[in-house]
Amino acid sequence: MSGCSIDPDQFVASVKPLLEATDLEGLHTHLRRNWSNDQIIAMLSCEHRDARKVAALALSLVGGTCCIPAIARHLRDPDPIINQMAEHALWSIWFRSGNPAANAELARGAQHLNTRDFDQALAHFDRALAECPDFAEAYNQRAIAHFLREDYARCKADCQRTVELMPCHFGAWAGLGHCHTYLGDLPAALEAYERALQINPHLDCIREAICEIRKRQNLENRA
């Protein structure tokens, strides 16, 4: 079946019972067994709205890094549900894009980050990067830990490494903008924020930050 196009109605009908039962493990197995990533990605652009939503959910479960550019394009989807689900799919893929050991360390680090245990979080993120040196999300999560500790120089370095590895990582671009703002480099902050917004136009807080920087620049120019 992997060599055929998907019938949208059949796709939704086959997945709906698993969704209603919240059987994520069964859904993951079903998707892997029946369709390729390319087929599911193609569904994101079809006219069948329910199929597009199911495809976005499917990619959050089974999509790999090869799917990221196609999913990122749907951050600009005119349907707000689709662009929200595309964002969720990207975060899901980013968090599992290392090897199994690195993914496990990242998950542990994120748990410690949520409880503001920054030392433990950083230790796990460091171990994730030792396991997988090109793991973009490990750099991004470590950047968040540095930011919350107000270590903006280290945060900036990790954000830069994240966007080198994953240019569409709007979260890291936004983080880079925050770092530049705190470090007093408003032109660089504005550039980073604009990159984040180009990728994901639904970041209202970043749009507000851009407006604030432009106001500050206008005041400085008048002074």
C-alpha positions in Angstrom: 0.0 0.0 0.0 3.0 2.3 0.5 3.3 2.9 -3.2 -0.3 4.2 -3.7 -1.9 7.5 -3.0 -4.3 7.7 -0.1 -8.0 8.0 -0.4 -8.9 10.8 2.1 -12.2 9.3 3.2 -10.7 5.9 3.7 -7.7 7.4 5.5 -10.0 9.2 8.0 -12.3 6.3 8.4 -9.5 3.9 9.2 -7.9 6.2 11.7 -11.0 7.5 13.4 -11.8 4.5 15.6 -8.2 4.5 17.0 -8.5 8.2 17.7 -11.8 7.9 19.5 -10.4 5.1 21.6 -7.3 7.2 22.3 -5.2 4.2 21.3 -2.0 6.0 20.4 0.1 2.9 20.3 -2.4 1.2 18.0 -2.6 4.3 15.9 1.2 4.5 15.6 1.4 0.9 14.5 -1.5 1.3 12.0 0.1 4.4 10.4 3.5 2.7 10.2 2.1 -0.4 8.7 -0.1 1.2 6.0 1.4 4.5 4.8 4.7 6.1 4.1 5.7 9.5 5.5 5.5 10.9 1.9 2.0 9.8 1.5 0.9 11.3 4.8 2.7 14.6 3.9 0.8 14.7 0.7 -2.5 14.6 2.6 -1.6 17.9 4.3 -2.3 19.7 1.0 -5.5 17.9 0.0 -8.9 19.7 0.1 -10.3 17.2 2.6 -10.1 19.2 5.9 -10.5 16.2 8.2 -7.9 14.3 6.3 -5.5 17.2 6.6 -6.0 17.3 10.4 -5.5 13.6 10.7 -2.4 13.8 8.6 -0.9 16.4 10.8 -1.6 14.3 13.9 -0.2 11.3 12.2 3.1 13.1 11.4 3.4 14.1 15.0 3.4 10.4 15.8 5.4 8.8 13.0 7.0 11.7 11.1 10.8 11.8 10.8 13.2 14.7 10.3 12.8 14.3 6.5 9.2 15.5 7.0 10.2 18.8 8.7 10.4 21.1 5.7 7.0 20.0 4.4 5.4 20.3 7.8 7.0 23.7 8.5 5.3 25.1 5.3 2.0 24.4 7.0 2.8 26.8 9.8 1.5 29.3 7.3 -1.7 27.3 6.5 -4.8 29.5 6.4 -6.6 27.0 8.6 -5.7 27.8 12.2 -6.3 24.2 13.3 -3.9 22.9 10.7 -1.2 25.4 11.5 -1.5 24.6 15.2 -1.3 20.9 14.5 1.7 21.4 12.2 3.5 23.3 15.1 2.7 20.4 17.4 4.0 17.9 14.9 7.3 19.8 14.5 7.9 19.9 18.3 7.1 16.2 18.5 9.6 15.3 15.8 12.3 17.7 17.2 12.1 16.0 20.5 12.6 12.5 19.0 15.2 13.4 16.4 18.2 12.1 18.3 19.2 8.5 18.9 17.2 6.6 21.5 19.7 7.2 24.3 19.8 11.0 23.5 16.0 11.2 23.3 15.7 9.6 26.7 18.2 12.1 28.2 16.4 15.0 26.5 13.1 13.9 28.0 14.6 13.6 31.5 16.2 17.0 31.1 12.9 18.5 30.0 11.2 17.1 33.2 13.8 18.8 35.4 13.5 22.0 33.4 9.8 22.0 34.1 10.5 21.8 37.9 13.2 24.5 37.5 16.0 22.1 38.6 18.4 23.7 36.2 21.5 21.9 37.3 19.9 18.5 36.7 18.4 19.6 33.4 21.7 20.8 32.1 23.4 17.6 33.1 20.9 15.6 31.1 21.1 17.9 28.1 24.9 17.6 28.1 24.5 13.9 28.1 22.1 14.0 25.2 24.6 16.0 23.2 27.4 13.6 24.2 25.2 10.8 22.7 24.2 12.8 19.7 26.3 15.9 19.0 24.0 17.1 16.2 20.8 16.9 18.2 19.2 20.3 17.6 16.5 20.1 20.2 19.0 19.2 22.9 20.8 22.5 22.1 17.5 24.4 22.2 16.4 22.9 25.5 19.8 23.7 27.0 19.5 27.2 25.7 16.2 27.5 27.6 17.9 26.4 30.8 20.7 28.9 30.3 18.1 31.6 29.6 16.2 30.9 32.8 19.4 31.1 34.7 20.0 34.5 33.0 23.2 33.2 31.3 22.4 34.9 28.0 25.8 34.4 26.4 25.5 30.6 26.7 21.9 30.7 25.7 22.8 32.7 22.6 25.5 30.2 21.6 23.1 27.2 22.0 20.3 29.0 20.0 22.8 29.8 17.2 23.8 26.1 17.1 20.2 25.1 17.0 19.3 27.2 14.0 22.5 26.1 12.2 21.3 22.5 12.6 17.6 23.2 12.2 17.0 26.5 10.2 13.2 26.4 10.6 13.4 26.2 14.4 11.2 29.2 15.1 11.6 28.6 18.9 15.4 29.0 18.7 15.1 32.0 16.5 12.8 33.6 19.1 15.2 32.6 21.9 18.1 34.2 20.0 16.0 37.4 19.7 15.4 37.3 23.5 19.2 36.9 24.1 20.1 39.8 21.8 17.5 42.0 23.5 18.9 41.3 27.0 22.4 41.8 25.7 21.4 45.2 24.3 21.8 44.4 20.5 18.4 45.5 19.3 19.2 45.3 15.5 20.3 41.6 15.9 17.2 41.0 18.1 14.9 42.4 15.5 16.5 40.3 12.8 16.2 37.1 14.8 12.6 37.9 15.8 11.7 38.5 12.1 13.2 35.2 11.1 11.0 33.5 13.7 7.9 35.2 12.5 8.7 34.5 8.8 8.7 30.8 9.7 5.7 30.8 12.1 3.5 33.9 11.5 1.3 33.0 14.5 3.8 34.0 17.2 1.9 36.9 18.6 4.3 37.5 21.4 7.2 37.8 18.9 5.1 40.3 16.8 4.7 42.4 20.0 8.4 42.2 20.7 9.2 43.5 17.2 6.8 46.4 17.8 8.4 47.2 21.1 11.9 47.2 19.6 10.9 49.5 16.7 9.3 51.9 19.2 12.6 51.9 21.2 14.6 52.5 18.0 12.3 55.4 17.0 12.7 57.0 20.4 16.5 56.6 20.3 16.6 58.1 16.8 14.6 61.1 18.0 16.9 61.7 21.0 
